[in-house]
Amino acid sequence: MAVLELAIAFFVLAIIAGALGAGGVAGMSMDIAKWLVIIFLVLAVVSMIL
C-alpha cells in the first residue's frame, strides 16, 4: 500500500509543479508516479497469485 501512496504523492506533486510552470519537475514526477503504479500493480498480482 505504501507504493500506491507514493505514486499518488508524486502525481499530486506533478500536478502542482505543472500548474506553477515547472515543466521539468512535473515530467519527472509523472515518470516516477507511472513506474510506482506499475510496481504496485505487479506486486498486487504476485500477492494474489501466492
N, C-alpha and C positions, 0 to 999 in steps of 0.2 A: 504494500500500500504506500510505502514511502516513495517509491519510484514514481507512482502516479501523482503524488503531491508535488514532487519536484518538477514534473512535467507541467503541471498546472501553474506552478510558480514561474517557471521560465516563459510560459505562454503569456501570462499576465505582464511580466517584465517586457516581453517583446511588444505587446500592445501599447504599453506606456511609452517605451522608447520610440516606437514608430510615431506615436502622436506628438512627441516632443521633437521629432525631426532627427533623431539619432539612428539613421538607417543601418549603419554597420552593427551597432549593438542589437538592434531589432532582428536583423537577419541571423546573427549568431545565436541569439536566444531562441529563435524559432527552430534553428537546426538542432540545438541541444534538446528542446522540448520534443521535437519529432523523434529523435533517437531514444529518448527516455520512454516515450509512449510505445515504441517498437519493442524495447526491452521489457516493459511491463506486460505487453501482450504475449510475448514469447514465454515469459516466466509464468503467466497465468495459465497458458495452455499446458505447459510442462507440469504445473502443480495439479491441474485437473486430471492429467493422464496418470500421474504417480499417486 
